Amino acid sequence: MNEPVFLTLDEILYFHKKEMELSGGAAGIRDKEGIEACVEAPKASFGTICLISLGWLQHT
């Protein structure tokens, strides 16, 4: 099974900046620590999600 590829904080901030330029939204971010936590959360729970998904597949 291939390992997942997760976006980095820098990539997410780049996409955010570009989206704000396109949409006319306010520049910058309000809660950098919150975004950092959101970036790291999928990495921490990936194994659990896979196990739950595999369990679900076995019952279908």
C-alpha positions in Angstrom: 0.0 0.0 0.0 1.4 3.4 -0.9 1.9 5.9 1.8 -0.4 9.0 1.7 1.0 12.4 0.7 0.0 15.2 3.0 0.1 18.9 2.2 2.6 20.9 4.1 1.8 24.0 6.1 3.7 26.1 3.5 1.6 24.6 0.6 -1.6 25.3 2.4 -0.6 28.9 3.2 0.3 29.3 -0.5 -3.1 28.0 -1.7 -4.8 30.3 0.9 -2.9 33.3 -0.3 -3.7 32.6 -3.9 -7.4 32.0 -3.1 -7.6 35.3 -1.2 -6.0 37.1 -4.2 -8.6 35.6 -6.5 -11.6 36.2 -4.3 -10.6 39.5 -2.8 -10.6 38.1 0.7 -8.5 39.6 3.6 -4.8 38.8 3.5 -3.1 36.8 6.2 -4.5 34.2 8.7 -6.1 34.7 12.1 -4.9 31.6 13.9 -1.6 30.0 12.7 -1.5 27.5 15.5 -5.0 26.3 14.6 -4.0 25.8 11.0 -0.8 23.9 12.1 -3.0 21.6 14.3 -5.3 21.0 11.3 -2.3 20.2 9.1 -0.9 17.7 11.6 -4.2 16.0 12.6 -4.6 13.8 9.5 -1.0 12.5 10.0 -1.7 11.5 13.6 -5.0 9.7 12.8 -4.1 8.2 9.4 -3.4 4.7 10.8 -6.7 4.7 12.7 -8.7 5.8 9.7 -7.1 3.0 7.6 -8.0 0.4 10.2 -11.6 1.7 10.4 -11.9 1.7 6.6 -10.5 -1.8 6.4 -12.9 -3.0 9.0 -15.8 -1.4 7.2 -14.7 -3.0 3.9 -14.6 -6.5 5.5 -18.2 -6.1 6.6 -19.5 -5.0 3.1 
